[in-house]
């Protein structure tokens, strides 16, 4: 299973979902789907924008967890 650690990064950066969605250019609804690990896919361009805004690496957001 792939776990999304977006909540943790947002807390560390003291940023809201609203602010992140505006800065990345995706809807809050899509960000919420990603944040709750309900997304089936993510575009590399979206991942890249999130990494730019949060100043992080993709591995900081995505984590593999054995089931």
CHARMM internal coordinates of N, CA and C (Angstrom, degrees):
IC EDIT
DIST 1 N 1 CA 1.4381
DIST 1 CA 1 C 1.5317
ANGL 1 N 1 CA 1 C 108.41
DIST 1 C 2 N 1.3047
ANGL 1 CA 1 C 2 N 115.98
DIHE 1 N 1 CA 1 C 2 N 141.83
DIST 2 N 2 CA 1.4602
ANGL 1 C 2 N 2 CA 121.75
DIHE 1 CA 1 C 2 N 2 CA 175.65
DIST 2 CA 2 C 1.5207
ANGL 2 N 2 CA 2 C 108.11
DIHE 1 C 2 N 2 CA 2 C -98.30
DIST 2 C 3 N 1.3123
ANGL 2 CA 2 C 3 N 116.28
DIHE 2 N 2 CA 2 C 3 N 122.26
DIST 3 N 3 CA 1.4598
ANGL 2 C 3 N 3 CA 122.56
DIHE 2 CA 2 C 3 N 3 CA 179.38
DIST 3 CA 3 C 1.5265
ANGL 3 N 3 CA 3 C 108.41
DIHE 2 C 3 N 3 CA 3 C -99.47
DIST 3 C 4 N 1.3252
ANGL 3 CA 3 C 4 N 116.72
DIHE 3 N 3 CA 3 C 4 N 138.87
DIST 4 N 4 CA 1.4533
ANGL 3 C 4 N 4 CA 122.66
DIHE 3 CA 3 C 4 N 4 CA 179.04
DIST 4 CA 4 C 1.5209
ANGL 4 N 4 CA 4 C 108.29
DIHE 3 C 4 N 4 CA 4 C -102.86
DIST 4 C 5 N 1.3224
ANGL 4 CA 4 C 5 N 116.73
DIHE 4 N 4 CA 4 C 5 N 121.99
DIST 5 N 5 CA 1.4654
ANGL 4 C 5 N 5 CA 122.03
DIHE 4 CA 4 C 5 N 5 CA -177.89
DIST 5 CA 5 C 1.5274
ANGL 5 N 5 CA 5 C 112.71
DIHE 4 C 5 N 5 CA 5 C -102.06
DIST 5 C 6 N 1.3158
ANGL 5 CA 5 C 6 N 116.23
DIHE 5 N 5 CA 5 C 6 N 37.06
DIST 6 N 6 CA 1.4549
ANGL 5 C 6 N 6 CA 121.02
DIHE 5 CA 5 C 6 N 6 CA -176.54
DIST 6 CA 6 C 1.5293
ANGL 6 N 6 CA 6 C 112.08
DIHE 5 C 6 N 6 CA 6 C -67.88
DIST 6 C 7 N 1.3340
ANGL 6 CA 6 C 7 N 117.45
DIHE 6 N 6 CA 6 C 7 N -39.08
DIST 7 N 7 CA 1.4695
ANGL 6 C 7 N 7 CA 120.64
DIHE 6 CA 6 C 7 N 7 CA 178.94
DIST 7 CA 7 C 1.5235
ANGL 7 N 7 CA 7 C 111.48
DIHE 6 C 7 N 7 CA 7 C -57.52
DIST 7 C 8 N 1.3214
ANGL 7 CA 7 C 8 N 115.67
DIHE 7 N 7 CA 7 C 8 N -44.87
DIST 8 N 8 CA 1.4603
ANGL 7 C 8 N 8 CA 120.82
DIHE 7 CA 7 C 8 N 8 CA -179.10
DIST 8 CA 8 C 1.5277
ANGL 8 N 8 CA 8 C 111.42
DIHE 7 C 8 N 8 CA 8 C -62.28
DIST 8 C 9 N 1.3276
ANGL 8 CA 8 C 9 N 116.10
DIHE 8 N 8 CA 8 C 9 N -43.63
DIST 9 N 9 CA 1.4673
ANGL 8 C 9 N 9 CA 119.93
DIHE 8 CA 8 C 9 N 9 CA 179.45
DIST 9 CA 9 C 1.5232
ANGL 9 N 9 CA 9 C 111.70
DIHE 8 C 9 N 9 CA 9 C -66.44
DIST 9 C 10 N 1.3344
ANGL 9 CA 9 C 10 N 116.95
DIHE 9 N 9 CA 9 C 10 N -38.46
DIST 10 N 10 CA 1.4592
ANGL 9 C 10 N 10 CA 120.26
DIHE 9 CA 9 C 10 N 10 CA 177.99
DIST 10 CA 10 C 1.5275
ANGL 10 N 10 CA 10 C 110.78
DIHE 9 C 10 N 10 CA 10 C -64.03
DIST 10 C 11 N 1.3218
ANGL 10 CA 10 C 11 N 116.97
DIHE 10 N 10 CA 10 C 11 N -40.73
DIST 11 N 11 CA 1.4689
ANGL 10 C 11 N 11 CA 120.33
DIHE 10 CA 10 C 11 N 11 CA 176.82
DIST 11 CA 11 C 1.5233
ANGL 11 N 11 CA 11 C 111.39
DIHE 10 C 11 N 11 CA 11 C -62.94
DIST 11 C 12 N 1.3272
ANGL 11 CA 11 C 12 N 116.35
DIHE 11 N 11 CA 11 C 12 N -45.38
DIST 12 N 12 CA 1.4683
ANGL 11 C 12 N 12 CA 120.55
DIHE 11 CA 11 C 12 N 12 CA -179.98
DIST 12 CA 12 C 1.5220
ANGL 12 N 12 CA 12 C 111.78
DIHE 11 C 12 N 12 CA 12 C -61.84
DIST 12 C 13 N 1.3483
ANGL 12 CA 12 C 13 N 116.53
DIHE 12 N 12 CA 12 C 13 N -35.61
DIST 13 N 13 CA 1.4711
ANGL 12 C 13 N 13 CA 121.20
DIHE 12 CA 12 C 13 N 13 CA -177.63
DIST 13 CA 13 C 1.5256
ANGL 13 N 13 CA 13 C 111.89
DIHE 12 C 13 N 13 CA 13 C -90.92
DIST 13 C 14 N 1.3455
ANGL 13 CA 13 C 14 N 115.96
DIHE 13 N 13 CA 13 C 14 N -2.47
DIST 14 N 14 CA 1.4697
ANGL 13 C 14 N 14 CA 122.08
DIHE 13 CA 13 C 14 N 14 CA -178.06
DIST 14 CA 14 C 1.5291
ANGL 14 N 14 CA 14 C 110.62
DIHE 13 C 14 N 14 CA 14 C 52.74
DIST 14 C 15 N 1.3367
ANGL 14 CA 14 C 15 N 114.27
DIHE 14 N 14 CA 14 C 15 N 50.13
DIST 15 N 15 CA 1.4561
ANGL 14 C 15 N 15 CA 121.21
DIHE 14 CA 14 C 15 N 15 CA -177.47
DIST 15 CA 15 C 1.5257
ANGL 15 N 15 CA 15 C 109.27
DIHE 14 C 15 N 15 CA 15 C -124.21
DIST 15 C 16 N 1.3073
ANGL 15 CA 15 C 16 N 116.75
DIHE 15 N 15 CA 15 C 16 N 142.85
DIST 16 N 16 CA 1.4656
ANGL 15 C 16 N 16 CA 121.42
DIHE 15 CA 15 C 16 N 16 CA 178.13
DIST 16 CA 16 C 1.5217
ANGL 16 N 16 CA 16 C 110.21
DIHE 15 C 16 N 16 CA 16 C -88.45
DIST 16 C 17 N 1.3274
ANGL 16 CA 16 C 17 N 114.47
DIHE 16 N 16 CA 16 C 17 N 162.86
DIST 17 N 17 CA 1.4624
ANGL 16 C 17 N 17 CA 120.46
DIHE 16 CA 16 C 17 N 17 CA 175.97
DIST 17 CA 17 C 1.5307
ANGL 17 N 17 CA 17 C 109.10
DIHE 16 C 17 N 17 CA 17 C -62.59
DIST 17 C 18 N 1.3249
ANGL 17 CA 17 C 18 N 116.23
DIHE 17 N 17 CA 17 C 18 N -38.00
DIST 18 N 18 CA 1.4659
ANGL 17 C 18 N 18 CA 121.15
DIHE 17 CA 17 C 18 N 18 CA 179.33
DIST 18 CA 18 C 1.5183
ANGL 18 N 18 CA 18 C 111.20
DIHE 17 C 18 N 18 CA 18 C -60.10
DIST 18 C 19 N 1.3295
ANGL 18 CA 18 C 19 N 116.67
DIHE 18 N 18 CA 18 C 19 N -47.38
DIST 19 N 19 CA 1.4588
ANGL 18 C 19 N 19 CA 120.45
DIHE 18 CA 18 C 19 N 19 CA 179.89
DIST 19 CA 19 C 1.5262
ANGL 19 N 19 CA 19 C 111.29
DIHE 18 C 19 N 19 CA 19 C -64.29
DIST 19 C 20 N 1.3308
ANGL 19 CA 19 C 20 N 116.67
DIHE 19 N 19 CA 19 C 20 N -43.64
DIST 20 N 20 CA 1.4644
ANGL 19 C 20 N 20 CA 120.26
DIHE 19 CA 19 C 20 N 20 CA 179.38
DIST 20 CA 20 C 1.5317
ANGL 20 N 20 CA 20 C 110.54
DIHE 19 C 20 N 20 CA 20 C -61.94
DIST 20 C 21 N 1.3142
ANGL 20 CA 20 C 21 N 117.37
DIHE 20 N 20 CA 20 C 21 N -44.08
DIST 21 N 21 CA 1.4664
ANGL 20 C 21 N 21 CA 119.85
DIHE 20 CA 20 C 21 N 21 CA -178.90
DIST 21 CA 21 C 1.5230
ANGL 21 N 21 CA 21 C 111.21
DIHE 20 C 21 N 21 CA 21 C -62.25
DIST 21 C 22 N 1.3128
ANGL 21 CA 21 C 22 N 117.81
DIHE 21 N 21 CA 21 C 22 N -39.93
DIST 22 N 22 CA 1.4628
ANGL 21 C 22 N 22 CA 121.12
DIHE 21 CA 21 C 22 N 22 CA 178.03
DIST 22 CA 22 C 1.5228
ANGL 22 N 22 CA 22 C 111.40
DIHE 21 C 22 N 22 CA 22 C -65.92
DIST 22 C 23 N 1.3315
ANGL 22 CA 22 C 23 N 116.93
DIHE 22 N 22 CA 22 C 23 N -43.56
DIST 23 N 23 CA 1.4595
ANGL 22 C 23 N 23 CA 120.94
DIHE 22 CA 22 C 23 N 23 CA -176.80
DIST 23 CA 23 C 1.5234
ANGL 23 N 23 CA 23 C 112.67
DIHE 22 C 23 N 23 CA 23 C -72.26
DIST 23 C 24 N 1.3401
ANGL 23 CA 23 C 24 N 116.74
DIHE 23 N 23 CA 23 C 24 N -30.24
DIST 24 N 24 CA 1.4611
ANGL 23 C 24 N 24 CA 120.91
DIHE 23 CA 23 C 24 N 24 CA -179.51
DIST 24 CA 24 C 1.5304
ANGL 24 N 24 CA 24 C 110.88
DIHE 23 C 24 N 24 CA 24 C -87.53
DIST 24 C 25 N 1.3385
ANGL 24 CA 24 C 25 N 116.06
DIHE 24 N 24 CA 24 C 25 N -30.85
DIST 25 N 25 CA 1.4569
ANGL 24 C 25 N 25 CA 119.53
DIHE 24 CA 24 C 25 N 25 CA 179.86
DIST 25 CA 25 C 1.5177
ANGL 25 N 25 CA 25 C 114.16
DIHE 24 C 25 N 25 CA 25 C 90.92
DIST 25 C 26 N 1.3412
ANGL 25 CA 25 C 26 N 116.39
DIHE 25 N 25 CA 25 C 26 N 28.54
DIST 26 N 26 CA 1.4654
ANGL 25 C 26 N 26 CA 120.46
DIHE 25 CA 25 C 26 N 26 CA 174.09
DIST 26 CA 26 C 1.5255
ANGL 26 N 26 CA 26 C 108.38
DIHE 25 C 26 N 26 CA 26 C -124.23
DIST 26 C 27 N 1.3229
ANGL 26 CA 26 C 27 N 116.36
DIHE 26 N 26 CA 26 C 27 N 159.75
DIST 27 N 27 CA 1.4589
ANGL 26 C 27 N 27 CA 119.60
DIHE 26 CA 26 C 27 N 27 CA -176.93
DIST 27 CA 27 C 1.5286
ANGL 27 N 27 CA 27 C 111.16
DIHE 26 C 27 N 27 CA 27 C -71.13
DIST 27 C 28 N 1.3296
ANGL 27 CA 27 C 28 N 114.70
DIHE 27 N 27 CA 27 C 28 N 156.25
DIST 28 N 28 CA 1.4661
ANGL 27 C 28 N 28 CA 119.20
DIHE 27 CA 27 C 28 N 28 CA 176.10
DIST 28 CA 28 C 1.5240
ANGL 28 N 28 CA 28 C 110.69
DIHE 27 C 28 N 28 CA 28 C -63.20
DIST 28 C 29 N 1.3255
ANGL 28 CA 28 C 29 N 116.75
DIHE 28 N 28 CA 28 C 29 N -33.66
DIST 29 N 29 CA 1.4696
ANGL 28 C 29 N 29 CA 120.83
DIHE 28 CA 28 C 29 N 29 CA 179.16
DIST 29 CA 29 C 1.5237
ANGL 29 N 29 CA 29 C 110.91
DIHE 28 C 29 N 29 CA 29 C -62.71
DIST 29 C 30 N 1.3448
ANGL 29 CA 29 C 30 N 116.88
DIHE 29 N 29 CA 29 C 30 N -45.64
DIST 30 N 30 CA 1.4704
ANGL 29 C 30 N 30 CA 119.86
DIHE 29 CA 29 C 30 N 30 CA 178.76
DIST 30 CA 30 C 1.5233
ANGL 30 N 30 CA 30 C 111.13
DIHE 29 C 30 N 30 CA 30 C -66.97
DIST 30 C 31 N 1.3071
ANGL 30 CA 30 C 31 N 117.27
DIHE 30 N 30 CA 30 C 31 N -36.76
DIST 31 N 31 CA 1.4604
ANGL 30 C 31 N 31 CA 120.85
DIHE 30 CA 30 C 31 N 31 CA 177.66
DIST 31 CA 31 C 1.5285
ANGL 31 N 31 CA 31 C 110.26
DIHE 30 C 31 N 31 CA 31 C -66.30
DIST 31 C 32 N 1.3192
ANGL 31 CA 31 C 32 N 116.67
DIHE 31 N 31 CA 31 C 32 N -37.99
DIST 32 N 32 CA 1.4620
ANGL 31 C 32 N 32 CA 121.28
DIHE 31 CA 31 C 32 N 32 CA 177.96
DIST 32 CA 32 C 1.5251
ANGL 32 N 32 CA 32 C 110.96
DIHE 31 C 32 N 32 CA 32 C -64.55
DIST 32 C 33 N 1.3266
ANGL 32 CA 32 C 33 N 116.97
DIHE 32 N 32 CA 32 C 33 N -41.01
DIST 33 N 33 CA 1.4687
ANGL 32 C 33 N 33 CA 121.20
DIHE 32 CA 32 C 33 N 33 CA 177.24
DIST 33 CA 33 C 1.5250
ANGL 33 N 33 CA 33 C 109.88
DIHE 32 C 33 N 33 CA 33 C -61.66
DIST 33 C 34 N 1.3065
ANGL 33 CA 33 C 34 N 116.46
DIHE 33 N 33 CA 33 C 34 N -42.11
DIST 34 N 34 CA 1.4629
ANGL 33 C 34 N 34 CA 120.80
DIHE 33 CA 33 C 34 N 34 CA 178.16
DIST 34 CA 34 C 1.5256
ANGL 34 N 34 CA 34 C 110.62
DIHE 33 C 34 N 34 CA 34 C -66.21
DIST 34 C 35 N 1.3175
ANGL 34 CA 34 C 35 N 116.26
DIHE 34 N 34 CA 34 C 35 N -45.51
DIST 35 N 35 CA 1.4619
ANGL 34 C 35 N 35 CA 122.59
DIHE 34 CA 34 C 35 N 35 CA -176.81
DIST 35 CA 35 C 1.5295
ANGL 35 N 35 CA 35 C 112.65
DIHE 34 C 35 N 35 CA 35 C -61.31
DIST 35 C 36 N 1.3213
ANGL 35 CA 35 C 36 N 116.30
DIHE 35 N 35 CA 35 C 36 N -34.59
DIST 36 N 36 CA 1.4665
ANGL 35 C 36 N 36 CA 120.29
DIHE 35 CA 35 C 36 N 36 CA -178.20
DIST 36 CA 36 C 1.5296
ANGL 36 N 36 CA 36 C 112.66
DIHE 35 C 36 N 36 CA 36 C -90.89
DIST 36 C 37 N 1.3355
ANGL 36 CA 36 C 37 N 116.18
DIHE 36 N 36 CA 36 C 37 N 10.70
DIST 37 N 37 CA 1.4707
ANGL 36 C 37 N 37 CA 122.77
DIHE 36 CA 36 C 37 N 37 CA 178.76
DIST 37 CA 37 C 1.5309
ANGL 37 N 37 CA 37 C 113.07
DIHE 36 C 37 N 37 CA 37 C 62.09
DIST 37 C 38 N 1.3258
ANGL 37 CA 37 C 38 N 117.18
DIHE 37 N 37 CA 37 C 38 N 25.84
DIST 38 N 38 CA 1.4658
ANGL 37 C 38 N 38 CA 120.90
DIHE 37 CA 37 C 38 N 38 CA 178.11
DIST 38 CA 38 C 1.5249
ANGL 38 N 38 CA 38 C 111.91
DIHE 37 C 38 N 38 CA 38 C -94.67
DIST 38 C 39 N 1.3222
ANGL 38 CA 38 C 39 N 116.85
DIHE 38 N 38 CA 38 C 39 N -6.24
DIST 39 N 39 CA 1.4690
ANGL 38 C 39 N 39 CA 120.65
DIHE 38 CA 38 C 39 N 39 CA 179.72
DIST 39 CA 39 C 1.5228
ANGL 39 N 39 CA 39 C 109.45
DIHE 38 C 39 N 39 CA 39 C -72.32
DIST 39 C 40 N 1.3155
ANGL 39 CA 39 C 40 N 115.91
DIHE 39 N 39 CA 39 C 40 N 142.35
DIST 40 N 40 CA 1.4675
ANGL 39 C 40 N 40 CA 120.92
DIHE 39 CA 39 C 40 N 40 CA 177.46
DIST 40 CA 40 C 1.5190
ANGL 40 N 40 CA 40 C 111.13
DIHE 39 C 40 N 40 CA 40 C -93.06
DIST 40 C 41 N 1.3361
ANGL 40 CA 40 C 41 N 116.25
DIHE 40 N 40 CA 40 C 41 N -17.30
DIST 41 N 41 CA 1.4639
ANGL 40 C 41 N 41 CA 120.52
DIHE 40 CA 40 C 41 N 41 CA -178.70
DIST 41 CA 41 C 1.5277
ANGL 41 N 41 CA 41 C 108.97
DIHE 40 C 41 N 41 CA 41 C -158.98
DIST 41 C 42 N 1.3296
ANGL 41 CA 41 C 42 N 114.92
DIHE 41 N 41 CA 41 C 42 N 161.90
DIST 42 N 42 CA 1.4570
ANGL 41 C 42 N 42 CA 121.30
DIHE 41 CA 41 C 42 N 42 CA 173.20
DIST 42 CA 42 C 1.5215
ANGL 42 N 42 CA 42 C 107.40
DIHE 41 C 42 N 42 CA 42 C -142.33
DIST 42 C 43 N 1.3127
ANGL 42 CA 42 C 43 N 115.76
DIHE 42 N 42 CA 42 C 43 N 136.21
DIST 43 N 43 CA 1.4571
ANGL 42 C 43 N 43 CA 119.43
DIHE 42 CA 42 C 43 N 43 CA 177.92
DIST 43 CA 43 C 1.5252
ANGL 43 N 43 CA 43 C 109.11
DIHE 42 C 43 N 43 CA 43 C -73.13
DIST 43 C 44 N 1.3243
ANGL 43 CA 43 C 44 N 114.89
DIHE 43 N 43 CA 43 C 44 N 143.91
DIST 44 N 44 CA 1.4641
ANGL 43 C 44 N 44 CA 118.68
DIHE 43 CA 43 C 44 N 44 CA 177.05
DIST 44 CA 44 C 1.5166
ANGL 44 N 44 CA 44 C 111.15
DIHE 43 C 44 N 44 CA 44 C -60.10
DIST 44 C 45 N 1.3228
ANGL 44 CA 44 C 45 N 117.36
DIHE 44 N 44 CA 44 C 45 N -34.82
DIST 45 N 45 CA 1.4690
ANGL 44 C 45 N 45 CA 120.11
DIHE 44 CA 44 C 45 N 45 CA 179.86
DIST 45 CA 45 C 1.5298
ANGL 45 N 45 CA 45 C 110.83
DIHE 44 C 45 N 45 CA 45 C -65.27
DIST 45 C 46 N 1.3257
ANGL 45 CA 45 C 46 N 117.76
DIHE 45 N 45 CA 45 C 46 N -37.43
DIST 46 N 46 CA 1.4629
ANGL 45 C 46 N 46 CA 121.69
DIHE 45 CA 45 C 46 N 46 CA 177.02
DIST 46 CA 46 C 1.5202
ANGL 46 N 46 CA 46 C 110.12
DIHE 45 C 46 N 46 CA 46 C -68.63
DIST 46 C 47 N 1.3226
ANGL 46 CA 46 C 47 N 117.03
DIHE 46 N 46 CA 46 C 47 N -44.71
DIST 47 N 47 CA 1.4578
ANGL 46 C 47 N 47 CA 121.49
DIHE 46 CA 46 C 47 N 47 CA 177.78
DIST 47 CA 47 C 1.5250
ANGL 47 N 47 CA 47 C 110.71
DIHE 46 C 47 N 47 CA 47 C -60.16
DIST 47 C 48 N 1.3243
ANGL 47 CA 47 C 48 N 115.95
DIHE 47 N 47 CA 47 C 48 N -41.19
DIST 48 N 48 CA 1.4616
ANGL 47 C 48 N 48 CA 120.59
DIHE 47 CA 47 C 48 N 48 CA 178.75
DIST 48 CA 48 C 1.5309
ANGL 48 N 48 CA 48 C 111.18
DIHE 47 C 48 N 48 CA 48 C -62.41
DIST 48 C 49 N 1.3336
ANGL 48 CA 48 C 49 N 117.29
DIHE 48 N 48 CA 48 C 49 N -44.04
DIST 49 N 49 CA 1.4644
ANGL 48 C 49 N 49 CA 120.73
DIHE 48 CA 48 C 49 N 49 CA 179.64
DIST 49 CA 49 C 1.5243
ANGL 49 N 49 CA 49 C 111.40
DIHE 48 C 49 N 49 CA 49 C -64.24
DIST 49 C 50 N 1.3337
ANGL 49 CA 49 C 50 N 116.44
DIHE 49 N 49 CA 49 C 50 N -41.52
DIST 50 N 50 CA 1.4698
ANGL 49 C 50 N 50 CA 120.16
DIHE 49 CA 49 C 50 N 50 CA 178.17
DIST 50 CA 50 C 1.5199
ANGL 50 N 50 CA 50 C 109.80
DIHE 49 C 50 N 50 CA 50 C -61.92
DIST 50 C 51 N 1.3338
ANGL 50 CA 50 C 51 N 116.96
DIHE 50 N 50 CA 50 C 51 N -43.42
DIST 51 N 51 CA 1.4647
ANGL 50 C 51 N 51 CA 121.24
DIHE 50 CA 50 C 51 N 51 CA 178.70
DIST 51 CA 51 C 1.5315
ANGL 51 N 51 CA 51 C 111.18
DIHE 50 C 51 N 51 CA 51 C -62.75
DIST 51 C 52 N 1.3249
ANGL 51 CA 51 C 52 N 117.23
DIHE 51 N 51 CA 51 C 52 N -39.56
DIST 52 N 52 CA 1.4669
ANGL 51 C 52 N 52 CA 120.71
DIHE 51 CA 51 C 52 N 52 CA 178.38
DIST 52 CA 52 C 1.5181
ANGL 52 N 52 CA 52 C 110.83
DIHE 51 C 52 N 52 CA 52 C -63.11
DIST 52 C 53 N 1.3282
ANGL 52 CA 52 C 53 N 116.36
DIHE 52 N 52 CA 52 C 53 N -47.20
DIST 53 N 53 CA 1.4675
ANGL 52 C 53 N 53 CA 121.05
DIHE 52 CA 52 C 53 N 53 CA -177.11
DIST 53 CA 53 C 1.5286
ANGL 53 N 53 CA 53 C 111.16
DIHE 52 C 53 N 53 CA 53 C -67.30
DIST 53 C 54 N 1.3267
ANGL 53 CA 53 C 54 N 117.24
DIHE 53 N 53 CA 53 C 54 N -42.01
DIST 54 N 54 CA 1.4691
ANGL 53 C 54 N 54 CA 120.99
DIHE 53 CA 53 C 54 N 54 CA -177.65
DIST 54 CA 54 C 1.5278
ANGL 54 N 54 CA 54 C 113.21
DIHE 53 C 54 N 54 CA 54 C -88.99
DIST 54 C 55 N 1.3255
ANGL 54 CA 54 C 55 N 116.62
DIHE 54 N 54 CA 54 C 55 N -1.75
DIST 55 N 55 CA 1.4646
ANGL 54 C 55 N 55 CA 121.98
DIHE 54 CA 54 C 55 N 55 CA -179.36
DIST 55 CA 55 C 1.5335
ANGL 55 N 55 CA 55 C 110.61
DIHE 54 C 55 N 55 CA 55 C 51.26
DIST 55 C 56 N 1.3369
ANGL 55 CA 55 C 56 N 114.51
DIHE 55 N 55 CA 55 C 56 N 59.53
DIST 56 N 56 CA 1.4631
ANGL 55 C 56 N 56 CA 120.33
DIHE 55 CA 55 C 56 N 56 CA -177.39
DIST 56 CA 56 C 1.5234
ANGL 56 N 56 CA 56 C 110.05
DIHE 55 C 56 N 56 CA 56 C -142.46
DIST 56 C 57 N 1.3072
ANGL 56 CA 56 C 57 N 115.64
DIHE 56 N 56 CA 56 C 57 N 178.95
DIST 57 N 57 CA 1.4573
ANGL 56 C 57 N 57 CA 123.69
DIHE 56 CA 56 C 57 N 57 CA 176.61
DIST 57 CA 57 C 1.5318
ANGL 57 N 57 CA 57 C 108.97
DIHE 56 C 57 N 57 CA 57 C -104.15
DIST 57 C 58 N 1.3421
ANGL 57 CA 57 C 58 N 118.45
DIHE 57 N 57 CA 57 C 58 N 155.27
DIST 58 N 58 CA 1.4621
ANGL 57 C 58 N 58 CA 120.38
DIHE 57 CA 57 C 58 N 58 CA 177.78
DIST 58 CA 58 C 1.5410
ANGL 58 N 58 CA 58 C 112.79
DIHE 57 C 58 N 58 CA 58 C -53.83
DIST 58 C 59 N 1.3032
ANGL 58 CA 58 C 59 N 117.15
DIHE 58 N 58 CA 58 C 59 N -35.25
DIST 59 N 59 CA 1.4629
ANGL 58 C 59 N 59 CA 121.19
DIHE 58 CA 58 C 59 N 59 CA 178.84
DIST 59 CA 59 C 1.5152
ANGL 59 N 59 CA 59 C 113.76
DIHE 58 C 59 N 59 CA 59 C -66.83
DIST 59 C 60 N 1.3368
ANGL 59 CA 59 C 60 N 117.04
DIHE 59 N 59 CA 59 C 60 N -18.17
DIST 60 N 60 CA 1.4689
ANGL 59 C 60 N 60 CA 120.46
DIHE 59 CA 59 C 60 N 60 CA 174.88
DIST 60 CA 60 C 1.5226
ANGL 60 N 60 CA 60 C 110.35
DIHE 59 C 60 N 60 CA 60 C -75.78
DIST 60 C 61 N 1.3279
ANGL 60 CA 60 C 61 N 116.67
DIHE 60 N 60 CA 60 C 61 N -24.45
DIST 61 N 61 CA 1.4646
ANGL 60 C 61 N 61 CA 121.87
DIHE 60 CA 60 C 61 N 61 CA -177.96
DIST 61 CA 61 C 1.5303
ANGL 61 N 61 CA 61 C 110.92
DIHE 60 C 61 N 61 CA 61 C -95.01
DIST 61 C 62 N 1.3333
ANGL 61 CA 61 C 62 N 116.32
DIHE 61 N 61 CA 61 C 62 N -44.37
DIST 62 N 62 CA 1.4641
ANGL 61 C 62 N 62 CA 121.65
DIHE 61 CA 61 C 62 N 62 CA -176.17
DIST 62 CA 62 C 1.5189
ANGL 62 N 62 CA 62 C 110.81
DIHE 61 C 62 N 62 CA 62 C -102.33
DIST 62 C 63 N 1.3340
ANGL 62 CA 62 C 63 N 115.58
DIHE 62 N 62 CA 62 C 63 N 135.54
DIST 63 N 63 CA 1.4665
ANGL 62 C 63 N 63 CA 120.68
DIHE 62 CA 62 C 63 N 63 CA 179.55
DIST 63 CA 63 C 1.5277
ANGL 63 N 63 CA 63 C 108.74
DIHE 62 C 63 N 63 CA 63 C -138.62
DIST 63 C 64 N 1.3291
ANGL 63 CA 63 C 64 N 116.55
DIHE 63 N 63 CA 63 C 64 N 132.74
DIST 64 N 64 CA 1.4545
ANGL 63 C 64 N 64 CA 120.62
DIHE 63 CA 63 C 64 N 64 CA 176.24
DIST 64 CA 64 C 1.5264
ANGL 64 N 64 CA 64 C 109.03
DIHE 63 C 64 N 64 CA 64 C -87.33
DIST 64 C 65 N 1.3427
ANGL 64 CA 64 C 65 N 115.05
DIHE 64 N 64 CA 64 C 65 N 128.86
DIST 65 N 65 CA 1.4602
ANGL 64 C 65 N 65 CA 121.22
DIHE 64 CA 64 C 65 N 65 CA 178.41
DIST 65 CA 65 C 1.5296
ANGL 65 N 65 CA 65 C 107.49
DIHE 64 C 65 N 65 CA 65 C -125.50
DIST 65 C 66 N 1.3274
ANGL 65 CA 65 C 66 N 116.84
DIHE 65 N 65 CA 65 C 66 N 121.40
DIST 66 N 66 CA 1.4645
ANGL 65 C 66 N 66 CA 120.79
DIHE 65 CA 65 C 66 N 66 CA 179.32
DIST 66 CA 66 C 1.5326
ANGL 66 N 66 CA 66 C 109.14
DIHE 65 C 66 N 66 CA 66 C -67.16
DIST 66 C 67 N 1.3211
ANGL 66 CA 66 C 67 N 115.32
DIHE 66 N 66 CA 66 C 67 N 138.35
DIST 67 N 67 CA 1.4812
ANGL 66 C 67 N 67 CA 119.85
DIHE 66 CA 66 C 67 N 67 CA -179.64
DIST 67 CA 67 C 1.4924
ANGL 67 N 67 CA 67 C 111.95
DIHE 66 C 67 N 67 CA 67 C -90.34
END
COOR INIT
IC SEED 1 N 1 CA 1 C
IC BUILD
